Amino acid sequence: MWLWRVRPVRYGAVLQFGISPYRGPTTKLRDGTLVSRGDRILHLHLDNRVAAGLVDRRSPNPWSLMENAARDLDVLAELVASGRLGGVRAVRGVTALAPGAARLGFEVRPLPHNLRWSLIRNLFALVLASYHRDGARELDRGLPWPAEAWLSSRALQRRLTGYGSYRQAGC
């Protein structure tokens, strides 16, 4: 995380972010936002230690992870809207928790089935097994293929008006 200059969204946040130029092909998001090579984006990461604490092995509550992620997105929306992060085109993450990302308002896209994403999927498996109460046995149910999650800066900032925010979602 140090190498990617990733920092928590807020103290105790489950989400971390870094700022970088986008290096992929031009992509059009659902709301019409075009993200081109070189555009400034936020790349999201899950703080596995915080997530492990939220999904306690004795009495797991996966909703606590969602509640905290929603709060973090609200704070991130305020940071982007204030201009303190510079001009940000979009937020991007790669996740094995795609249904949760979609519930938080992200546009979720499948990633290709190739060696690169297979290795990433195996890394996700190790991480998930480390903080699930059933450990590696949980992986017997299967692990979803990683997906790409996108949220335009405009969609992120709509959280500030209540649309899609933690308060609006009733988390």
TORGUPA-112497 format. One record per atom (N, C-alpha, C): residue in one letter; x, y, z. Coordinates in steps of 0.2 Angstrom, whole numbers, padded with zeros to 4 digits, always signed. Each point is the difference from the previous one (the first is absolute). Layout:
N
AXYZ/...
This chain:
171
M+0004-0006+0000/M-0004+0006+0000/M+0004+0006+0000/W+0006+0000+0003/W+0005+0006+0000/W+0002+0001-0007/L+0001-0005-0004/L+0003+0001-0007/L-0006+0004-0004/W-0006-0002+0001/W-0005+0003-0003/W-0003+0007+0003/R+0003+0002+0005/R-0002+0006+0004/R-0007+0000+0002/V-0002-0006+0003/V-0007-0001+0002/V-0001+0003+0007/R-0006+0003+0001/R-0001+0002+0007/R-0007-0001+0001/P-0002+0000+0007/P-0007-0001+0002/P-0004+0006-0002/V-0007-0001-0002/V-0004+0005-0001/V-0001+0004+0006/R-0001-0003+0006/R+0000+0004+0006/R+0003-0005+0006/Y+0000+0003+0006/Y+0003-0005+0005/Y-0005-0006+0001/G+0003-0006+0000/G-0004-0006+0001/G-0003-0002-0006/A+0001+0003-0006/A-0004-0002-0006/A+0002-0007-0002/V-0005-0003-0003/V+0001-0007-0003/V+0002+0001-0008/L-0001+0006-0002/L+0002+0002-0007/L+0007+0004+0000/Q+0004-0001-0004/Q+0006+0004-0001/Q+0000+0002-0008/F+0004+0005-0001/F+0000+0002-0007/F+0007+0003-0001/G+0002+0000-0007/G+0006+0003-0003/G-0003+0004-0006/I+0005+0005-0002/I-0002+0004-0006/I+0005-0002-0005/S-0002-0001-0006/S+0004-0002-0005/S-0003+0002-0007/P+0005+0000-0005/P-0003+0001-0007/P-0003-0007-0002/Y-0005+0001-0004/Y-0003-0006-0003/Y+0004-0003-0005/R+0002-0006+0000/R+0004-0003-0005/R-0003-0005-0005/G-0007-0001+0000/G-0003-0005-0004/G-0003+0004-0006/P-0004-0004-0004/P-0003+0003-0006/P-0006+0004+0002/T-0001+0005-0004/T-0006+0004+0001/T-0006-0004+0001/T-0004+0002+0006/T-0006-0003+0001/T-0005+0005+0002/K-0006-0002-0002/K-0006+0004+0001/K-0004-0003+0006/L-0002+0004+0005/L-0003-0002+0005/L-0008+0001-0001/R-0004-0003+0004/R-0007-0001-0001/R-0003+0007+0000/D+0003+0005+0003/D-0003+0007+0000/D+0003+0004-0005/G+0003-0003-0005/G+0003+0004-0006/G+0007+0003+0001/T+0003-0001+0006/T+0007+0002+0002/T+0005-0004-0004/L+0004+0004-0004/L+0006-0004-0003/L+0006+0001+0004/V+0003-0006+0001/V+0006+0000+0004/V+0006-0002-0005/S+0004+0004-0002/S+0006-0001-0005/S+0006-0001+0004/R+0005-0003-0004/R+0007-0001+0002/R+0002+0007+0003/G+0003+0000+0006/G+0003+0006+0003/G-0005+0004+0004/D-0006-0002+0000/D-0005+0004+0005/D+0002-0002+0007/R-0001+0005+0004/R+0001-0001+0007/R-0006-0004+0003/I+0002-0006+0003/I-0005-0004+0003/I+0002-0002+0008/L-0005-0002+0004/L+0001-0003+0006/L+0000-0007+0000/H+0005-0004+0002/H+0000-0007+0000/H-0002-0002+0007/L-0005-0004+0001/L-0002-0002+0007/L+0003-0007+0002/H+0001-0001+0006/H+0003-0006+0003/H-0004-0001+0007/L-0001-0006+0001/L-0003-0002+0007/L+0005-0001+0005/D-0001+0003+0006/D+0005-0001+0005/D-0002-0007+0003/N+0004-0005-0001/N-0001-0007+0002/N-0001+0000+0008/R+0005+0003+0003/R+0000+0000+0008/R-0007+0003+0002/V-0002+0005-0002/V-0006+0003+0002/V-0006-0004-0002/A+0000-0003-0006/A-0005-0004-0002/A-0001-0006+0004/A+0006-0003+0002/A+0000-0006+0005/A-0003+0001+0006/G+0001+0006+0003/G-0003+0002+0006/G-0007+0001+0000/L-0003+0003-0006/L-0007+0001-0001/L-0004-0007-0001/V+0004-0005-0003/V-0004-0006-0001/V+0004-0005+0005/D-0002+0001+0006/D+0002-0004+0006/D-0001-0007-0001/R+0005-0004+0001/R-0001-0008-0001/R-0005-0003+0005/R-0001+0003+0005/R-0005-0003+0005/R-0007+0002-0002/S-0002+0006-0002/S-0006+0002-0002/S+0000+0005-0006/P+0001-0003-0006/P+0001+0004-0006/P-0006+0004-0002/N+0001+0006-0002/N-0005+0004-0002/N+0002+0004-0006/P-0001-0003-0006/P+0003+0003-0006/P-0003+0007-0002/W-0006+0001+0003/W-0003+0007-0001/W+0004+0005+0003/S+0004-0001+0006/S+0004+0005+0003/S+0006+0002-0005/L+0002-0005-0005/L+0005+0002-0005/L-0003+0005-0005/M-0007-0001-0002/M-0003+0004-0004/M-0001+0007+0003/E-0003+0000+0006/E-0001+0006+0003/E+0006+0005+0001/N+0006-0003+0001/N+0006+0003+0001/N+0002+0003-0007/A+0000-0005-0005/A+0002+0002-0007/A-0005+0006-0002/A-0006+0000+0001/A-0005+0005-0002/A+0002+0007+0003/R+0002+0000+0007/R+0002+0006+0003/R+0007+0002-0003/D+0004-0004-0001/D+0007+0002-0004/D-0002+0003-0006/L-0004-0002-0004/L-0002+0003-0007/L-0003+0007+0001/D-0004+0001+0005/D-0002+0006+0002/D+0005+0005+0001/V+0005-0002+0004/V+0006+0004+0002/V+0004+0001-0006/L+0001-0005-0005/L+0004+0001-0006/L-0004+0005-0004/A-0006+0000-0001/A-0004+0004-0004/A+0001+0008+0003/E+0001+0001+0006/E+0001+0006+0003/E+0007+0003-0002/L+0005-0005+0000/L+0007+0002-0002/L+0000+0002-0007/V-0003-0004-0004/V+0000+0001-0008/V-0004+0007-0001/A-0005+0001+0003/A-0004+0006-0001/A+0004+0006+0002/S+0003+0000+0005/S+0004+0005+0003/S+0006+0002-0004/G+0002-0004-0005/G+0006+0001-0004/G+0007-0001+0003/R-0001-0003+0006/R+0007-0001+0004/R+0004-0006-0004/L-0004-0004-0004/L+0004-0005-0003/L+0001+0001-0007/G-0001+0007-0002/G+0001+0002-0007/G-0006-0003-0004/G+0001+0001-0007/G-0005-0002-0004/G+0000-0007-0001/V-0005-0004+0002/V-0001-0007+0000/V-0006-0002-0005/R+0002-0004-0005/R-0005-0002-0005/R-0004-0006+0003/A+0003-0005+0003/A-0004-0005+0003/A+0003-0004+0005/V-0003-0005+0003/V+0002-0004+0005/V+0000-0007-0003/R+0005-0004+0001/R+0001-0007-0003/R+0003-0005+0006/G-0003-0006+0000/G+0002-0005+0004/G+0000-0007-0003/V+0003-0005+0002/V+0000-0006-0002/V-0002-0005+0006/T-0005-0004-0001/T-0003-0003+0006/T-0003-0007-0001/A+0000-0004+0005/A-0003-0007-0001/A-0007+0001+0004/L-0001+0006+0002/L-0007+0002+0004/L-0004+0004-0005/A-0001-0002-0006/A-0004+0004-0005/A-0007+0002+0002/P-0004-0005+0003/P-0006+0002+0002/P-0001+0005+0005/G+0005+0000+0005/G+0000+0006+0005/G+0002+0006-0004/A+0005+0000-0004/A+0001+0006-0004/A-0006+0003-0004/A-0003-0004-0003/A-0006+0002-0004/A-0005+0003+0005/R-0001-0003+0006/R-0005+0003+0005/R+0002+0007+0002/L+0007+0001+0000/L+0002+0007+0002/L+0000+0005-0006/G-0003-0002-0005/G-0001+0004-0006/G+0006+0000-0005/F+0004-0005+0000/F+0005-0001-0005/F-0002-0003-0006/E+0002+0002-0006/E-0001-0004-0006/E+0005-0006+0000/V-0002-0006+0000/V+0004-0006+0000/V+0001-0003-0006/R+0006-0001-0002/R+0001-0003-0007/R+0005-0006+0001/P-0002-0006-0003/P+0004-0006+0000/P+0007+0001-0003/L+0005-0003+0003/L+0007+0000-0003/L+0001-0006-0004/P+0005+0000-0005/P+0001-0006-0004/P+0003-0005+0004/H-0002-0006-0002/H+0003-0007+0003/H+0007-0001-0004/N+0005+0003+0004/N+0007-0001-0003/N+0005-0001+0006/L+0006-0001-0001/L+0005-0002+0005/L+0000+0006+0006/R+0000+0006-0003/R+0001+0006+0005/R-0005+0000+0005/W-0007-0001-0002/W-0005+0001+0004/W-0001-0007+0004/S+0002-0005-0003/S+0000-0006+0004/S+0005+0000+0006/L+0006+0003-0001/L+0004+0001+0006/L-0003+0005+0005/I-0003+0005-0002/I-0003+0005+0004/I-0006-0004+0004/R-0004-0004-0003/R-0005-0004+0003/R+0003-0004+0006/N+0006-0003-0002/N+0003-0005+0005/N+0002+0005+0006/L+0002+0006-0001/L+0002+0004+0006/L-0006+0002+0004/F-0006+0001-0004/F-0006+0002+0004/F-0002-0006+0004/A+0001-0006-0002/A-0002-0006+0003/A+0004-0001+0007/L+0006+0002+0000/L+0004+0000+0006/L-0002+0005+0005/V-0002+0006-0003/V-0002+0005+0005/V-0007-0002+0003/L-0004-0002-0004/L-0007-0001+0002/L+0000-0006+0005/A+0004-0005-0001/A+0001-0006+0004/A+0003+0002+0007/S+0004+0005+0000/S+0003+0003+0006/S-0004+0003+0005/Y-0006+0003-0002/Y-0004+0003+0004/Y-0008-0002+0000/H-0001-0006-0003/H-0006-0003+0001/H+0000-0005+0005/R-0006-0001+0004/R+0000-0004+0006/R+0001-0007-0002/D-0001-0003-0006/D+0001-0007-0002/D+0007+0000-0004/G+0004+0005+0000/G+0006+0000-0003/G+0000-0003-0007/A+0005-0004-0002/A+0000-0003-0007/A-0006-0004-0002/R-0003-0003+0005/R-0006-0004-0001/R-0005+0004-0004/E-0001+0007+0001/E-0004+0004-0003/E+0001+0000-0007/L+0006-0001-0002/L+0002+0000-0008/L-0003-0006-0003/D-0002-0005+0003/D-0003-0006-0003/D-0006+0002-0004/R-0004+0005+0003/R-0006+0003-0004/R+0002+0003-0006/G+0006+0002-0001/G+0002+0003-0006/G+0002+0008+0001/L+0004+0002-0004/L+0001+0007+0000/L-0002+0004-0006/P-0003+0005+0000/P-0002+0003-0006/P+0006+0003-0004/W+0000+0000-0006/W+0005+0003-0005/W+0000+0008+0002/P+0006+0003+0000/P+0001+0007+0002/P-0004+0004-0005/A-0002+0006+0002/A-0004+0005-0004/A+0003+0006+0001/E-0001+0005-0005/E+0002+0007+0000/E-0006+0004+0002/A+0001+0004+0005/A-0005+0004+0003/A+0002+0008-0002/W-0005+0003-0003/W+0001+0007-0002/W-0005+0005+0003/L+0002+0006+0002/L-0005+0005+0002/L+0003+0006-0003/S-0004+0004-0004/S+0002+0006-0002/S+0000+0005+0005/S+0005+0005+0000/S+0000+0006+0005/S-0007+0003+0001/R-0003+0001-0006/R-0007+0003+0001/R-0005-0005+0004/A+0000-0006-0001/A-0004-0005+0003/A+0002+0000+0008/L+0007+0000+0001/L+0002+0000+0007/L-0002+0006+0004/Q+0000+0006-0004/Q-0002+0006+0004/Q-0008+0001+0001/R-0004-0004-0004/R-0007+0000+0001/R-0001-0003+0007/R+0004-0004+0003/R-0001-0002+0007/R-0001+0006+0004/L+0003+0005-0001/L-0001+0006+0004/L-0007+0003+0001/T-0004-0001-0005/T-0007+0002-0001/T-0004-0005+0003/G+0003-0006+0003/G-0005-0005+0003/G-0001-0006-0005/Y+0001+0001-0007/Y-0001-0005-0004/Y+0006-0005+0000/G-0002-0006+0003/G+0005-0006+0000/G+0005+0001+0006/S-0002+0005+0005/S+0005+0000+0005/S-0002-0005+0006/Y+0004+0000+0005/Y-0001-0004+0005/Y-0007+0001+0004/R-0001+0007+0000/R-0006+0001+0004/R-0006-0001-0005/Q+0000+0001-0006/Q-0005-0002-0005/Q-0002-0007+0000/A+0006-0004+0000/A-0001-0008-0001/A-0002-0003+0006/G+0000+0004+0005/G-0003-0003+0006/G+0004-0006+0003/C+0007+0000-0001/C+0004-0004+0002/C+0001+0000+0008/
